[in-house]
Amino acid sequence: MPDPLNDDDVPHPDAWRFDDFVLDTRRAELRRGDERVSVEPQVFAVITELVRHHDRFVSRNELFDSVWGGRFVGNAALSSRIMAARRALGDDGESQRYIRTVRGRGYLFVGRLSPTA
């Protein structure tokens, strides 16, 4: 029986569209228009977690668990991956067009999403 407090039980689309971007988890790629955007695997994982849980903020601990498998890494590692994710999306820490910082708690994807076919 699905756990209403655990959205891991909820099926997610394989790809999401936002503005000119497509995040395709099945192909493990981020595209902007017809161009593939090159991102490191951990950066892709950060973007995917934020998009997958776009209805709520994702805590730093959740990102540590999902991206680094619970291994201890410092806050600097996460901050650098967030910065790289923003850069890949043409975003930055000031405008926060796609990735908003929830101060002291985590991050929230704020782009307008639509599933792709």
Backbone bond lengths (Angstrom), bond angles and torsions (degrees), N, CA, C in turn:
res aa  C-N    CA-C-N  psi(-1)  N-CA   C-N-CA  omega(-1)  CA-C   N-CA-C  phi
1 M - - - 1.456 - - 1.528 108.45 -
2 P 1.340 118.42 132.67 1.457 120.49 -179.26 1.519 112.22 -63.32
3 D 1.302 115.45 141.41 1.462 122.12 177.09 1.527 108.16 -91.25
4 P 1.351 118.80 116.54 1.459 120.46 -176.60 1.519 113.20 -65.40
5 L 1.320 117.95 -17.82 1.457 120.46 179.19 1.530 112.40 -92.44
6 N 1.316 117.18 -6.85 1.454 122.01 -178.91 1.515 108.67 -120.60
7 D 1.342 116.68 100.50 1.459 118.68 -176.25 1.525 112.69 -76.93
8 D 1.345 118.62 4.37 1.454 120.44 172.53 1.530 110.35 -67.42
9 D 1.349 117.34 -19.80 1.458 121.76 178.24 1.530 111.79 -80.53
10 V 1.328 117.13 -10.78 1.463 122.04 -177.31 1.522 108.28 -91.22
11 P 1.341 117.94 128.91 1.465 118.46 178.75 1.527 110.57 -65.33
12 H 1.322 115.89 141.46 1.457 122.24 179.40 1.517 109.02 -113.93
13 P 1.326 117.11 149.49 1.467 118.17 175.08 1.525 110.47 -64.70
14 D 1.316 116.34 159.99 1.463 121.36 177.88 1.522 111.68 -80.82
15 A 1.331 116.06 -19.07 1.467 119.76 -177.04 1.522 109.54 -148.76
16 W 1.313 114.64 146.52 1.463 121.64 176.92 1.518 108.50 -127.15
17 R 1.321 115.79 147.33 1.459 122.20 176.14 1.521 108.11 -114.58
18 F 1.329 116.38 136.46 1.460 122.06 172.15 1.519 107.16 -148.93
19 D 1.325 114.68 125.49 1.464 121.52 -173.68 1.525 109.32 49.17
20 D 1.335 118.73 -125.73 1.469 121.62 -178.58 1.525 112.36 -88.20
21 F 1.321 118.01 2.02 1.463 122.38 -173.47 1.522 112.41 -97.43
22 V 1.330 115.15 149.73 1.460 123.00 167.27 1.524 106.25 -130.37
23 L 1.328 115.97 124.68 1.457 122.71 174.44 1.521 106.42 -102.83
24 D 1.323 116.18 110.19 1.462 122.01 -175.61 1.529 108.58 -110.71
25 T 1.333 116.05 103.74 1.461 119.83 -176.69 1.529 112.48 -75.27
26 R 1.303 117.30 -26.70 1.465 119.78 179.13 1.529 110.69 -68.10
27 R 1.318 116.48 -37.97 1.473 121.50 178.39 1.525 112.43 -94.49
28 A 1.329 116.15 -4.59 1.468 122.61 -178.15 1.520 110.92 53.61
29 E 1.347 114.26 52.16 1.454 117.42 178.28 1.518 112.07 -143.57
30 L 1.309 112.78 151.85 1.458 122.78 174.47 1.516 105.94 -113.18
31 R 1.335 115.87 127.72 1.466 120.52 179.01 1.520 109.45 -122.18
32 R 1.309 114.63 144.39 1.465 121.57 171.51 1.512 105.63 -120.15
33 G 1.338 115.33 108.70 1.457 119.25 -171.63 1.520 108.63 63.58
34 D 1.327 116.59 -128.05 1.465 121.09 179.19 1.524 113.09 -92.27
35 E 1.327 116.84 -2.36 1.459 121.07 -175.81 1.532 111.47 -97.16
36 R 1.320 115.34 135.83 1.465 120.78 174.64 1.525 108.02 -80.52
37 V 1.335 116.50 132.33 1.462 121.76 177.42 1.521 107.28 -96.04
38 S 1.309 116.07 120.35 1.460 120.77 -178.11 1.530 110.02 -78.78
39 V 1.331 115.94 122.18 1.461 121.36 176.46 1.524 108.65 -137.12
40 E 1.312 115.93 149.25 1.456 121.43 176.37 1.532 109.20 -66.76
41 P 1.325 117.89 153.98 1.466 120.84 -178.72 1.530 113.97 -54.58
42 Q 1.327 118.63 -41.21 1.465 119.80 179.74 1.523 111.45 -68.04
43 V 1.308 117.37 -34.49 1.467 120.95 177.19 1.525 109.29 -66.88
44 F 1.331 116.46 -43.17 1.457 120.57 176.57 1.526 110.44 -60.14
45 A 1.339 116.85 -42.01 1.469 121.29 179.25 1.523 111.34 -63.56
46 V 1.329 117.52 -39.51 1.473 120.71 177.92 1.523 109.91 -63.27
47 I 1.327 116.81 -48.88 1.472 120.23 179.78 1.521 109.91 -59.70
48 T 1.334 116.50 -44.01 1.468 120.36 -178.82 1.525 111.45 -61.61
49 E 1.314 117.87 -45.14 1.477 120.61 179.33 1.518 111.30 -61.81
50 L 1.309 116.92 -42.94 1.468 119.66 -179.28 1.528 111.02 -66.61
51 V 1.325 116.86 -42.32 1.472 120.20 179.61 1.521 110.23 -68.56
52 R 1.313 117.39 -44.06 1.468 121.59 -178.91 1.535 111.25 -58.95
53 H 1.328 117.04 -33.77 1.466 122.03 -178.13 1.531 110.55 -110.66
54 H 1.326 115.58 38.93 1.467 121.15 -175.03 1.527 114.38 -62.07
55 D 1.315 117.91 -15.04 1.464 121.64 -178.11 1.526 112.87 -83.33
56 R 1.346 116.39 -1.38 1.463 120.42 -178.66 1.526 108.48 -157.03
57 F 1.329 115.66 165.34 1.461 116.92 174.48 1.523 109.00 -76.84
58 V 1.312 114.94 152.55 1.461 122.10 177.95 1.520 106.80 -107.93
59 S 1.326 116.31 123.22 1.458 119.94 -177.02 1.532 110.55 -70.19
60 R 1.303 114.61 158.36 1.462 120.48 176.95 1.532 109.60 -58.89
61 N 1.339 116.86 -41.66 1.470 120.09 179.97 1.518 112.05 -62.57
62 E 1.332 117.33 -38.77 1.470 120.18 176.64 1.520 110.79 -62.00
63 L 1.337 116.24 -40.98 1.463 119.39 178.36 1.524 110.85 -67.01
64 F 1.325 117.41 -40.85 1.461 119.66 175.76 1.529 110.28 -57.83
65 D 1.335 116.68 -44.81 1.468 120.75 -178.80 1.528 111.96 -66.42
66 S 1.331 116.98 -46.66 1.466 119.69 -173.86 1.523 113.03 -77.13
67 V 1.316 118.21 -35.76 1.461 120.92 -175.92 1.521 112.19 -89.25
68 W 1.322 116.84 -38.89 1.463 121.07 -177.03 1.527 112.45 -108.23
69 G 1.313 117.47 7.72 1.464 121.02 176.66 1.510 113.73 61.84
70 G 1.331 116.75 31.51 1.450 120.61 177.89 1.515 114.42 82.31
71 R 1.355 117.46 -5.84 1.467 119.83 176.61 1.513 109.28 -65.26
72 F 1.307 115.75 144.69 1.461 118.84 179.82 1.519 109.81 -73.56
73 V 1.319 115.14 124.18 1.469 122.19 169.85 1.511 105.85 -135.06
74 G 1.277 117.25 153.64 1.459 120.72 -178.85 1.518 112.51 -76.10
75 N 1.320 114.33 166.10 1.465 120.55 177.79 1.523 111.66 -59.97
76 A 1.331 116.79 -29.07 1.463 120.18 179.98 1.527 111.37 -62.22
77 A 1.337 117.51 -35.88 1.465 121.05 178.80 1.522 110.53 -63.57
78 L 1.331 116.27 -45.67 1.459 119.64 178.75 1.526 110.49 -65.95
79 S 1.314 117.06 -44.31 1.460 120.26 -179.88 1.522 111.66 -59.13
80 S 1.325 116.92 -39.38 1.467 119.12 179.72 1.527 111.17 -68.73
81 R 1.341 117.89 -35.17 1.470 120.62 177.97 1.530 110.72 -70.69
82 I 1.326 116.96 -36.99 1.477 120.34 176.11 1.527 109.19 -64.01
83 M 1.330 116.83 -44.13 1.455 120.77 179.56 1.536 110.58 -61.86
84 A 1.328 117.30 -41.68 1.463 121.48 178.46 1.532 111.05 -67.26
85 A 1.336 116.81 -37.89 1.468 120.67 177.69 1.527 109.77 -63.97
86 R 1.321 116.60 -45.19 1.468 119.93 177.79 1.523 110.72 -60.89
87 R 1.313 116.92 -43.92 1.466 121.06 -179.75 1.530 110.28 -61.02
88 A 1.339 117.62 -42.84 1.466 121.80 179.35 1.529 111.67 -61.63
89 L 1.338 115.91 -30.19 1.464 121.28 -179.10 1.531 112.50 -94.12
90 G 1.321 116.79 4.32 1.461 119.97 -177.92 1.514 111.74 70.87
91 D 1.310 116.50 26.36 1.459 124.17 -176.48 1.530 107.92 -110.67
92 D 1.313 116.31 171.18 1.461 120.19 173.39 1.521 108.85 -152.65
93 G 1.330 115.52 172.76 1.456 120.92 -176.41 1.509 113.65 -68.13
94 E 1.329 116.91 -19.24 1.453 119.73 -179.94 1.531 111.70 -83.79
95 S 1.328 117.31 -50.24 1.471 119.31 -177.90 1.527 112.55 -79.10
96 Q 1.333 117.29 -33.84 1.472 123.00 179.43 1.536 111.70 46.60
97 R 1.306 114.49 50.09 1.469 121.21 -178.25 1.531 112.87 -67.96
98 Y 1.336 116.57 -34.58 1.467 121.11 -179.78 1.524 113.10 -116.35
99 I 1.318 116.98 -38.91 1.459 120.84 -176.85 1.524 108.45 -118.56
100 R 1.320 115.12 111.44 1.463 121.16 -179.63 1.525 109.17 -99.82
101 T 1.308 115.77 136.23 1.460 121.33 175.04 1.520 108.95 -81.24
102 V 1.326 116.49 127.79 1.455 122.38 172.23 1.528 104.01 -99.38
103 R 1.294 114.65 97.17 1.466 122.74 -167.52 1.537 113.03 -47.98
104 G 1.339 114.39 123.45 1.453 121.22 177.05 1.517 114.83 75.42
105 R 1.348 117.46 1.11 1.467 119.50 -175.62 1.519 113.85 -125.71
106 G 1.329 117.48 -45.14 1.460 119.87 -176.36 1.511 111.35 167.32
107 Y 1.338 114.81 -142.79 1.462 121.04 -174.58 1.517 110.11 -140.71
108 L 1.330 114.69 154.89 1.458 121.85 -178.25 1.520 109.03 -134.46
109 F 1.336 116.73 129.53 1.457 120.29 173.64 1.519 107.83 -80.26
110 V 1.341 117.42 125.03 1.462 121.17 -174.40 1.524 113.12 -117.74
111 G 1.331 117.98 6.91 1.459 119.87 176.07 1.518 110.67 -72.12
112 R 1.313 116.80 157.69 1.471 121.66 178.83 1.529 108.51 -85.57
113 L 1.327 115.09 116.77 1.473 122.15 -174.46 1.515 113.34 -100.99
114 S 1.332 114.13 150.94 1.457 119.90 166.82 1.522 107.45 -145.92
115 P 1.341 118.26 135.83 1.474 120.02 178.04 1.513 109.18 -64.13
116 T 1.319 116.55 150.08 1.460 120.81 175.49 1.516 108.41 -103.23
117 A 1.304 114.69 161.85 1.473 119.25 -179.60 1.497 111.54 -79.09
